[in-house]
Amino acid sequence: MAVAVVGNLLRGFTWSDLLLGAVIGGGFFAAQFLVSRGRWIGGGDIRLGSLMGLMLGLQQLLVAGLLAYVVGAAAALPLLVSGRKQLASPMPFGTFLTAATFITFLCGPPLLSWYLQFIA
């Protein structure tokens, strides 16, 4: 986390953007953890959400979050339809969070622009 903060400060991010990203990233998953009593999200996802915020900043964190949920759903759907997984079956989400963070780190601004063209 320290490396992400120092690297992003050198890249021109502000402290407030990074801290807000970390709080919202970790807080989002912490809220899910508390509401579900640990059945939906594990503690590692909370820490990973904070790291995502520190690595990406708030705006790109939202891109990575959306990407992780979309890719996770796309991976889960065939497993559910084929019967290999049930709706209540656990599926590690950290893999999708990590992949989405990596993709967003490399291509975040073009992904955000592409997505926003459908909203506006």
PyMOL commands that place a pseudoatom at each C-alpha (Angstrom):
pseudoatom trace, name=CA, resn=MET, resi=1, chain=A, elem=C, hetatm=0, pos=[0.000, 0.000, 0.000]
pseudoatom trace, name=CA, resn=ALA, resi=2, chain=A, elem=C, hetatm=0, pos=[2.874, 2.351, 0.771]
pseudoatom trace, name=CA, resn=VAL, resi=3, chain=A, elem=C, hetatm=0, pos=[4.380, 1.739, -2.665]
pseudoatom trace, name=CA, resn=ALA, resi=4, chain=A, elem=C, hetatm=0, pos=[1.031, 2.537, -4.297]
pseudoatom trace, name=CA, resn=VAL, resi=5, chain=A, elem=C, hetatm=0, pos=[0.726, 5.795, -2.362]
pseudoatom trace, name=CA, resn=VAL, resi=6, chain=A, elem=C, hetatm=0, pos=[4.275, 6.971, -3.098]
pseudoatom trace, name=CA, resn=GLY, resi=7, chain=A, elem=C, hetatm=0, pos=[4.050, 5.939, -6.761]
pseudoatom trace, name=CA, resn=ASN, resi=8, chain=A, elem=C, hetatm=0, pos=[0.750, 7.699, -7.287]
pseudoatom trace, name=CA, resn=LEU, resi=9, chain=A, elem=C, hetatm=0, pos=[1.853, 10.845, -5.493]
pseudoatom trace, name=CA, resn=LEU, resi=10, chain=A, elem=C, hetatm=0, pos=[4.811, 10.947, -7.880]
pseudoatom trace, name=CA, resn=ARG, resi=11, chain=A, elem=C, hetatm=0, pos=[2.377, 10.475, -10.782]
pseudoatom trace, name=CA, resn=GLY, resi=12, chain=A, elem=C, hetatm=0, pos=[0.403, 13.547, -9.703]
pseudoatom trace, name=CA, resn=PHE, resi=13, chain=A, elem=C, hetatm=0, pos=[-2.447, 12.109, -7.660]
pseudoatom trace, name=CA, resn=THR, resi=14, chain=A, elem=C, hetatm=0, pos=[-3.555, 14.079, -4.623]
pseudoatom trace, name=CA, resn=TRP, resi=15, chain=A, elem=C, hetatm=0, pos=[-3.594, 12.735, -1.080]
pseudoatom trace, name=CA, resn=SER, resi=16, chain=A, elem=C, hetatm=0, pos=[-7.328, 13.345, -0.871]
pseudoatom trace, name=CA, resn=ASP, resi=17, chain=A, elem=C, hetatm=0, pos=[-8.069, 11.345, -4.035]
pseudoatom trace, name=CA, resn=LEU, resi=18, chain=A, elem=C, hetatm=0, pos=[-5.999, 8.396, -2.842]
pseudoatom trace, name=CA, resn=LEU, resi=19, chain=A, elem=C, hetatm=0, pos=[-7.369, 8.416, 0.703]
pseudoatom trace, name=CA, resn=LEU, resi=20, chain=A, elem=C, hetatm=0, pos=[-10.942, 8.824, -0.480]
pseudoatom trace, name=CA, resn=GLY, resi=21, chain=A, elem=C, hetatm=0, pos=[-10.413, 5.939, -2.901]
pseudoatom trace, name=CA, resn=ALA, resi=22, chain=A, elem=C, hetatm=0, pos=[-9.006, 3.756, -0.122]
pseudoatom trace, name=CA, resn=VAL, resi=23, chain=A, elem=C, hetatm=0, pos=[-11.815, 4.587, 2.304]
pseudoatom trace, name=CA, resn=ILE, resi=24, chain=A, elem=C, hetatm=0, pos=[-14.556, 4.080, -0.275]
pseudoatom trace, name=CA, resn=GLY, resi=25, chain=A, elem=C, hetatm=0, pos=[-12.927, 0.954, -1.732]
pseudoatom trace, name=CA, resn=GLY, resi=26, chain=A, elem=C, hetatm=0, pos=[-12.433, -0.689, 1.638]
pseudoatom trace, name=CA, resn=GLY, resi=27, chain=A, elem=C, hetatm=0, pos=[-15.655, 0.712, 3.074]
pseudoatom trace, name=CA, resn=PHE, resi=28, chain=A, elem=C, hetatm=0, pos=[-17.779, -0.642, 0.248]
pseudoatom trace, name=CA, resn=PHE, resi=29, chain=A, elem=C, hetatm=0, pos=[-16.573, -4.183, 0.880]
pseudoatom trace, name=CA, resn=ALA, resi=30, chain=A, elem=C, hetatm=0, pos=[-16.623, -3.732, 4.660]
pseudoatom trace, name=CA, resn=ALA, resi=31, chain=A, elem=C, hetatm=0, pos=[-20.291, -2.762, 4.439]
pseudoatom trace, name=CA, resn=GLN, resi=32, chain=A, elem=C, hetatm=0, pos=[-21.031, -5.895, 2.422]
pseudoatom trace, name=CA, resn=PHE, resi=33, chain=A, elem=C, hetatm=0, pos=[-19.074, -7.954, 4.939]
pseudoatom trace, name=CA, resn=LEU, resi=34, chain=A, elem=C, hetatm=0, pos=[-21.045, -6.518, 7.859]
pseudoatom trace, name=CA, resn=VAL, resi=35, chain=A, elem=C, hetatm=0, pos=[-24.449, -6.816, 6.192]
pseudoatom trace, name=CA, resn=SER, resi=36, chain=A, elem=C, hetatm=0, pos=[-23.824, -10.432, 5.131]
pseudoatom trace, name=CA, resn=ARG, resi=37, chain=A, elem=C, hetatm=0, pos=[-21.937, -11.356, 8.308]
pseudoatom trace, name=CA, resn=GLY, resi=38, chain=A, elem=C, hetatm=0, pos=[-19.046, -12.520, 6.140]
pseudoatom trace, name=CA, resn=ARG, resi=39, chain=A, elem=C, hetatm=0, pos=[-21.064, -14.719, 3.778]
pseudoatom trace, name=CA, resn=TRP, resi=40, chain=A, elem=C, hetatm=0, pos=[-20.722, -12.548, 0.643]
pseudoatom trace, name=CA, resn=ILE, resi=41, chain=A, elem=C, hetatm=0, pos=[-17.284, -10.989, 0.983]
pseudoatom trace, name=CA, resn=GLY, resi=42, chain=A, elem=C, hetatm=0, pos=[-14.186, -11.982, 2.920]
pseudoatom trace, name=CA, resn=GLY, resi=43, chain=A, elem=C, hetatm=0, pos=[-11.767, -9.825, 4.863]
pseudoatom trace, name=CA, resn=GLY, resi=44, chain=A, elem=C, hetatm=0, pos=[-9.223, -10.009, 2.059]
pseudoatom trace, name=CA, resn=ASP, resi=45, chain=A, elem=C, hetatm=0, pos=[-11.641, -8.241, -0.267]
pseudoatom trace, name=CA, resn=ILE, resi=46, chain=A, elem=C, hetatm=0, pos=[-11.848, -5.344, 2.196]
pseudoatom trace, name=CA, resn=ARG, resi=47, chain=A, elem=C, hetatm=0, pos=[-8.074, -4.924, 2.177]
pseudoatom trace, name=CA, resn=LEU, resi=48, chain=A, elem=C, hetatm=0, pos=[-7.979, -5.385, -1.598]
pseudoatom trace, name=CA, resn=GLY, resi=49, chain=A, elem=C, hetatm=0, pos=[-10.645, -2.672, -2.009]
pseudoatom trace, name=CA, resn=SER, resi=50, chain=A, elem=C, hetatm=0, pos=[-8.496, -0.265, 0.010]
pseudoatom trace, name=CA, resn=LEU, resi=51, chain=A, elem=C, hetatm=0, pos=[-5.440, -1.141, -2.069]
pseudoatom trace, name=CA, resn=MET, resi=52, chain=A, elem=C, hetatm=0, pos=[-7.440, -0.606, -5.250]
pseudoatom trace, name=CA, resn=GLY, resi=53, chain=A, elem=C, hetatm=0, pos=[-8.366, 2.887, -4.066]
pseudoatom trace, name=CA, resn=LEU, resi=54, chain=A, elem=C, hetatm=0, pos=[-4.740, 3.683, -3.269]
pseudoatom trace, name=CA, resn=MET, resi=55, chain=A, elem=C, hetatm=0, pos=[-3.559, 2.353, -6.626]
pseudoatom trace, name=CA, resn=LEU, resi=56, chain=A, elem=C, hetatm=0, pos=[-6.244, 3.861, -8.817]
pseudoatom trace, name=CA, resn=GLY, resi=57, chain=A, elem=C, hetatm=0, pos=[-7.729, 6.868, -7.050]
pseudoatom trace, name=CA, resn=LEU, resi=58, chain=A, elem=C, hetatm=0, pos=[-11.460, 7.342, -6.629]
pseudoatom trace, name=CA, resn=GLN, resi=59, chain=A, elem=C, hetatm=0, pos=[-12.530, 7.795, -10.253]
pseudoatom trace, name=CA, resn=GLN, resi=60, chain=A, elem=C, hetatm=0, pos=[-10.636, 4.793, -11.601]
pseudoatom trace, name=CA, resn=LEU, resi=61, chain=A, elem=C, hetatm=0, pos=[-11.660, 2.725, -8.555]
pseudoatom trace, name=CA, resn=LEU, resi=62, chain=A, elem=C, hetatm=0, pos=[-15.244, 3.005, -9.766]
pseudoatom trace, name=CA, resn=VAL, resi=63, chain=A, elem=C, hetatm=0, pos=[-14.192, 1.798, -13.226]
pseudoatom trace, name=CA, resn=ALA, resi=64, chain=A, elem=C, hetatm=0, pos=[-12.356, -1.181, -11.726]
pseudoatom trace, name=CA, resn=GLY, resi=65, chain=A, elem=C, hetatm=0, pos=[-15.274, -2.028, -9.439]
pseudoatom trace, name=CA, resn=LEU, resi=66, chain=A, elem=C, hetatm=0, pos=[-17.741, -2.058, -12.307]
pseudoatom trace, name=CA, resn=LEU, resi=67, chain=A, elem=C, hetatm=0, pos=[-15.348, -4.094, -14.431]
pseudoatom trace, name=CA, resn=ALA, resi=68, chain=A, elem=C, hetatm=0, pos=[-14.811, -6.650, -11.637]
pseudoatom trace, name=CA, resn=TYR, resi=69, chain=A, elem=C, hetatm=0, pos=[-18.539, -7.172, -11.138]
pseudoatom trace, name=CA, resn=VAL, resi=70, chain=A, elem=C, hetatm=0, pos=[-19.264, -7.440, -14.873]
pseudoatom trace, name=CA, resn=VAL, resi=71, chain=A, elem=C, hetatm=0, pos=[-16.424, -9.907, -15.504]
pseudoatom trace, name=CA, resn=GLY, resi=72, chain=A, elem=C, hetatm=0, pos=[-17.307, -11.865, -12.362]
pseudoatom trace, name=CA, resn=ALA, resi=73, chain=A, elem=C, hetatm=0, pos=[-20.928, -12.156, -13.480]
pseudoatom trace, name=CA, resn=ALA, resi=74, chain=A, elem=C, hetatm=0, pos=[-19.837, -13.174, -16.982]
pseudoatom trace, name=CA, resn=ALA, resi=75, chain=A, elem=C, hetatm=0, pos=[-17.658, -15.914, -15.481]
pseudoatom trace, name=CA, resn=ALA, resi=76, chain=A, elem=C, hetatm=0, pos=[-20.338, -17.099, -13.042]
pseudoatom trace, name=CA, resn=LEU, resi=77, chain=A, elem=C, hetatm=0, pos=[-23.238, -17.207, -15.489]
pseudoatom trace, name=CA, resn=PRO, resi=78, chain=A, elem=C, hetatm=0, pos=[-22.032, -20.185, -17.568]
pseudoatom trace, name=CA, resn=LEU, resi=79, chain=A, elem=C, hetatm=0, pos=[-21.182, -22.076, -14.373]
pseudoatom trace, name=CA, resn=LEU, resi=80, chain=A, elem=C, hetatm=0, pos=[-24.691, -21.477, -13.028]
pseudoatom trace, name=CA, resn=VAL, resi=81, chain=A, elem=C, hetatm=0, pos=[-26.409, -22.354, -16.297]
pseudoatom trace, name=CA, resn=SER, resi=82, chain=A, elem=C, hetatm=0, pos=[-24.387, -25.552, -16.705]
pseudoatom trace, name=CA, resn=GLY, resi=83, chain=A, elem=C, hetatm=0, pos=[-25.123, -26.597, -13.128]
pseudoatom trace, name=CA, resn=ARG, resi=84, chain=A, elem=C, hetatm=0, pos=[-21.444, -26.701, -12.107]
pseudoatom trace, name=CA, resn=LYS, resi=85, chain=A, elem=C, hetatm=0, pos=[-22.186, -24.026, -9.480]
pseudoatom trace, name=CA, resn=GLN, resi=86, chain=A, elem=C, hetatm=0, pos=[-25.290, -23.238, -7.486]
pseudoatom trace, name=CA, resn=LEU, resi=87, chain=A, elem=C, hetatm=0, pos=[-26.478, -19.734, -6.613]
pseudoatom trace, name=CA, resn=ALA, resi=88, chain=A, elem=C, hetatm=0, pos=[-25.259, -20.198, -3.029]
pseudoatom trace, name=CA, resn=SER, resi=89, chain=A, elem=C, hetatm=0, pos=[-21.866, -21.623, -4.095]
pseudoatom trace, name=CA, resn=PRO, resi=90, chain=A, elem=C, hetatm=0, pos=[-18.855, -19.543, -3.094]
pseudoatom trace, name=CA, resn=MET, resi=91, chain=A, elem=C, hetatm=0, pos=[-16.823, -17.983, -5.873]
pseudoatom trace, name=CA, resn=PRO, resi=92, chain=A, elem=C, hetatm=0, pos=[-13.599, -16.140, -5.018]
pseudoatom trace, name=CA, resn=PHE, resi=93, chain=A, elem=C, hetatm=0, pos=[-14.036, -12.485, -5.954]
pseudoatom trace, name=CA, resn=GLY, resi=94, chain=A, elem=C, hetatm=0, pos=[-10.467, -11.372, -5.286]
pseudoatom trace, name=CA, resn=THR, resi=95, chain=A, elem=C, hetatm=0, pos=[-9.373, -12.765, -8.644]
pseudoatom trace, name=CA, resn=PHE, resi=96, chain=A, elem=C, hetatm=0, pos=[-11.805, -10.501, -10.465]
pseudoatom trace, name=CA, resn=LEU, resi=97, chain=A, elem=C, hetatm=0, pos=[-10.873, -7.498, -8.322]
pseudoatom trace, name=CA, resn=THR, resi=98, chain=A, elem=C, hetatm=0, pos=[-7.185, -8.059, -9.023]
pseudoatom trace, name=CA, resn=ALA, resi=99, chain=A, elem=C, hetatm=0, pos=[-7.674, -8.493, -12.775]
pseudoatom trace, name=CA, resn=ALA, resi=100, chain=A, elem=C, hetatm=0, pos=[-9.940, -5.423, -12.950]
pseudoatom trace, name=CA, resn=THR, resi=101, chain=A, elem=C, hetatm=0, pos=[-7.391, -3.367, -11.016]
pseudoatom trace, name=CA, resn=PHE, resi=102, chain=A, elem=C, hetatm=0, pos=[-4.599, -4.398, -13.374]
pseudoatom trace, name=CA, resn=ILE, resi=103, chain=A, elem=C, hetatm=0, pos=[-6.676, -3.681, -16.492]
pseudoatom trace, name=CA, resn=THR, resi=104, chain=A, elem=C, hetatm=0, pos=[-7.854, -0.334, -15.100]
pseudoatom trace, name=CA, resn=PHE, resi=105, chain=A, elem=C, hetatm=0, pos=[-4.328, 0.628, -14.100]
pseudoatom trace, name=CA, resn=LEU, resi=106, chain=A, elem=C, hetatm=0, pos=[-3.213, 0.077, -17.701]
pseudoatom trace, name=CA, resn=CYS, resi=107, chain=A, elem=C, hetatm=0, pos=[-6.311, 1.261, -19.613]
pseudoatom trace, name=CA, resn=GLY, resi=108, chain=A, elem=C, hetatm=0, pos=[-8.548, 3.110, -17.137]
pseudoatom trace, name=CA, resn=PRO, resi=109, chain=A, elem=C, hetatm=0, pos=[-9.057, 6.474, -18.852]
pseudoatom trace, name=CA, resn=PRO, resi=110, chain=A, elem=C, hetatm=0, pos=[-9.990, 4.967, -22.256]
pseudoatom trace, name=CA, resn=LEU, resi=111, chain=A, elem=C, hetatm=0, pos=[-12.340, 2.507, -20.521]
pseudoatom trace, name=CA, resn=LEU, resi=112, chain=A, elem=C, hetatm=0, pos=[-14.020, 5.343, -18.626]
pseudoatom trace, name=CA, resn=SER, resi=113, chain=A, elem=C, hetatm=0, pos=[-14.415, 7.417, -21.806]
pseudoatom trace, name=CA, resn=TRP, resi=114, chain=A, elem=C, hetatm=0, pos=[-15.847, 4.417, -23.651]
pseudoatom trace, name=CA, resn=TYR, resi=115, chain=A, elem=C, hetatm=0, pos=[-18.340, 3.741, -20.855]
pseudoatom trace, name=CA, resn=LEU, resi=116, chain=A, elem=C, hetatm=0, pos=[-19.403, 7.377, -20.505]
pseudoatom trace, name=CA, resn=GLN, resi=117, chain=A, elem=C, hetatm=0, pos=[-20.290, 7.624, -24.184]
pseudoatom trace, name=CA, resn=PHE, resi=118, chain=A, elem=C, hetatm=0, pos=[-23.205, 5.254, -23.514]
pseudoatom trace, name=CA, resn=ILE, resi=119, chain=A, elem=C, hetatm=0, pos=[-24.523, 7.307, -20.612]
pseudoatom trace, name=CA, resn=ALA, resi=120, chain=A, elem=C, hetatm=0, pos=[-24.368, 10.771, -22.184]
for i in range(1, 120): cmd.bond("trace and resi %d" % i, "trace and resi %d" % (i + 1))
show_as sticks, trace
zoom trace
